Every structure is written in structure tokens, then in C-alpha cells.
Amino acid sequence: MKLTSELGISSGKIVELIDEYRKRVVPLAMKWDEWRQGKEQPKQEAKEEPKAETEESLRRVNQKTREKARKSSRMELHKTANTRVQSIQSAYSQADA
């Protein structure tokens, strides 16, 4: 509520902005995390695994990646909101001076 009053925007509009932000950022964060994990792991020779184990491990990796992306997007959203609030507060304090 503090954010809505400081920005002069309705809470519904802020929810819409956050949802739009998440829709744009989460897919990018997931792709970036997959890329980053690929860079961290040295390339290993392909080993023969039973198909069921491979599918299960891929499912677990995908689930972990999605969880990390969600956490990351929430943190980035919070940082972005704080930055915007600070810039607006700065603009108001300069206008008052």
C-alpha cells in the first residue's frame, strides 16, 4: 500500500505491472540459468543411461531451474521496485527543494 500511495498508482495497476514483468523476465531467467549451468559444468563424455533415469533427472533439473527462476525474478522485481521508489522519492525531494 505504501508503494501505491507513493507512486500514485492503484494497487490493481501495480499487480498488472508485476505480472507483466514476470511474464517477460521468467522465460529469460530460465534460459540464462540453463546457459549458466552449462558453462559451470565441464563437458563430460556421454554415458549410456537407462531412458527412465535420464527422463527423471531431466525432470528434476527442469523443476529446480524453474524454482530458481521464480526466486530470482522475485528478487529482481523487489530490487526494481525499490530502485523506482528511490528515484521517485529523489524526484519529489528535488521538486520540493
Kinemage of the C-alpha trace (Angstrom):
@kinemage 1
@onewidth
@group {chain A} dominant
@subgroup {mainchain}
@vectorlist {calphas} color= white
{ca met a 1} P 0.000 0.000 0.000
{ca lys a 2} L 2.893 2.316 0.722
{ca leu a 3} L 4.160 1.809 -2.805
{ca thr a 4} L 0.768 2.608 -4.311
{ca ser a 5} L 0.427 5.827 -2.349
{ca glu a 6} L 3.989 6.933 -3.120
{ca leu a 7} L 3.640 6.254 -6.831
{ca gly a 8} L 0.059 7.441 -7.078
{ca ile a 9} L -0.929 4.221 -8.837
{ca ser a 10} L -3.740 1.875 -7.878
{ca ser a 11} L -2.838 -1.468 -6.344
{ca gly a 12} L -4.526 -3.208 -9.276
{ca lys a 13} L -2.274 -1.408 -11.730
{ca ile a 14} L 0.827 -2.381 -9.734
{ca val a 15} L -0.292 -6.018 -9.763
{ca glu a 16} L -0.712 -5.810 -13.538
{ca leu a 17} L 2.768 -4.290 -13.923
{ca ile a 18} L 4.312 -7.006 -11.754
{ca asp a 19} L 2.525 -9.763 -13.693
{ca glu a 20} L 3.678 -8.280 -16.998
{ca tyr a 21} L 7.227 -8.021 -15.676
{ca arg a 22} L 7.200 -11.666 -14.589
{ca lys a 23} L 5.847 -12.823 -17.954
{ca arg a 24} L 8.762 -11.132 -19.659
{ca val a 25} L 11.564 -11.946 -17.241
{ca val a 26} L 10.914 -15.530 -16.091
{ca pro a 27} L 11.480 -17.172 -19.508
{ca leu a 28} L 14.676 -15.186 -19.963
{ca ala a 29} L 15.879 -16.055 -16.462
{ca met a 30} L 15.244 -19.732 -17.086
{ca lys a 31} L 17.206 -19.689 -20.360
{ca trp a 32} L 20.033 -17.749 -18.726
{ca asp a 33} L 20.199 -20.220 -15.829
{ca glu a 34} L 20.352 -23.158 -18.224
{ca trp a 35} L 23.173 -21.432 -20.095
{ca arg a 36} L 25.000 -20.616 -16.846
{ca gln a 37} L 24.741 -24.177 -15.587
{ca gly a 38} L 26.077 -25.445 -18.895
{ca lys a 39} L 29.094 -23.142 -18.548
{ca glu a 40} L 29.796 -24.285 -14.977
{ca gln a 41} L 29.769 -27.986 -15.725
{ca pro a 42} L 32.742 -29.322 -17.663
{ca lys a 43} L 31.739 -31.191 -20.748
{ca gln a 44} L 31.636 -34.858 -19.960
{ca glu a 45} L 31.642 -37.767 -22.300
{ca ala a 46} L 28.172 -39.065 -22.905
{ca lys a 47} L 27.393 -42.086 -20.780
{ca glu a 48} L 24.759 -44.626 -21.539
{ca glu a 49} L 21.939 -44.349 -19.010
{ca pro a 50} L 18.665 -46.137 -18.938
{ca lys a 51} L 15.997 -43.958 -20.523
{ca ala a 52} L 13.810 -43.749 -17.393
{ca glu a 53} L 16.698 -42.410 -15.275
{ca thr a 54} L 17.570 -39.816 -17.902
{ca glu a 55} L 13.989 -38.564 -18.120
{ca glu a 56} L 13.693 -38.428 -14.326
{ca ser a 57} L 16.928 -36.490 -13.942
{ca leu a 58} L 15.860 -34.051 -16.663
{ca arg a 59} L 12.529 -33.551 -14.904
{ca arg a 60} L 14.313 -32.803 -11.615
{ca val a 61} L 16.724 -30.385 -13.290
{ca asn a 62} L 13.871 -28.578 -15.028
{ca gln a 63} L 11.948 -28.305 -11.774
{ca lys a 64} L 14.977 -26.912 -9.933
{ca thr a 65} L 15.617 -24.453 -12.766
{ca arg a 66} L 12.028 -23.202 -12.616
{ca glu a 67} L 12.237 -22.780 -8.842
{ca lys a 68} L 15.478 -20.816 -9.134
{ca ala a 69} L 13.987 -18.622 -11.855
{ca arg a 70} L 10.944 -17.853 -9.704
{ca lys a 71} L 13.118 -16.889 -6.748
{ca ser a 72} L 15.403 -14.857 -8.967
{ca ser a 73} L 12.525 -12.999 -10.614
{ca arg a 74} L 11.012 -12.164 -7.213
{ca met a 75} L 14.333 -10.773 -6.022
{ca glu a 76} L 14.824 -8.767 -9.215
{ca leu a 77} L 11.270 -7.467 -9.013
{ca his a 78} L 11.860 -6.324 -5.444
{ca lys a 79} L 15.131 -4.628 -6.426
{ca thr a 80} L 13.467 -2.930 -9.396
{ca ala a 81} L 10.577 -1.696 -7.272
{ca asn a 82} L 12.978 -0.342 -4.647
{ca thr a 83} L 15.017 1.426 -7.323
{ca arg a 84} L 11.901 3.009 -8.807
{ca val a 85} L 10.653 4.125 -5.403
{ca gln a 86} L 14.032 5.658 -4.617
{ca ser a 87} L 14.124 7.516 -7.931
{ca ile a 88} L 10.600 8.823 -7.383
{ca gln a 89} L 11.449 9.876 -3.839
{ca ser a 90} L 14.527 11.618 -5.167
{ca ala a 91} L 12.478 13.435 -7.795
{ca tyr a 92} L 9.950 14.553 -5.174
{ca ser a 93} L 12.658 15.774 -2.815
{ca gln a 94} L 14.304 17.730 -5.647
{ca ala a 95} L 10.977 19.248 -6.612
{ca asp a 96} L 10.353 20.315 -3.028
{ca ala a 97} L 13.773 21.986 -2.776
